Amino acid sequence: QVQLVESGGGLVQAGGSLRLSCAASGIIFSIHDMGWYRQAPGKQRELVASITRGGSTNYADSVKGRVTISRDNAKNTVYLQLNSLKPEDTAVYYCNARKVLSTYWGQGTQVTVSS
């Protein structure tokens, strides 16, 4: 059974930081590309950042320079460091694991940024 369990969300003031974690089980983590997505109320889910199995990263323009994605294959965990948070970063953040013909989602963790 595949599980992606996110943690680290919470309430933070604008300008603050959070570190999200996503622990994976039931998959061969190292061969999956990993991503973080977010969905704000009334909006579509959007990609925040991704990291390939080889370590190449990609970021949404809205978070470049403020966000860092990383992975630890030994711990089957992907991280998202969020800095200089803005109220518009408020959303549920979802972890995603994917490879050819399969994709998995976590249950999400809420990030709320107060102004």
JODA-V312947 format. One record per backbone hydrogen bond with DSSP energy under -1.0 kcal/mol. CO is the residue of the C=O (numbers start at 1). NH is the residue of the N-H. If there is no record, write none. Layout:
co->[CO;CO]
nh->[NH;NH]
This chain:
co->[3;5;7;10;12;13;16;18;20;21;22;23;25;27;28;29;33;34;35;36;36;37;38;39;40;46;48;49;50;51;52;56;58;60;60;63;63;66;68;70;72;72;76;77;78;79;80;81;82;85;86;87;91;92;93;94;95;96;97;98;99;102;104;109;111;112;114]
nh->[25;23;21;112;114;16;85;82;80;7;78;5;3;29;31;32;98;51;96;48;49;94;46;92;43;38;60;36;58;34;55;52;50;63;64;66;67;83;81;79;75;77;24;72;22;70;20;68;18;15;89;90;111;39;109;37;106;35;104;33;102;99;97;93;91;12;14]
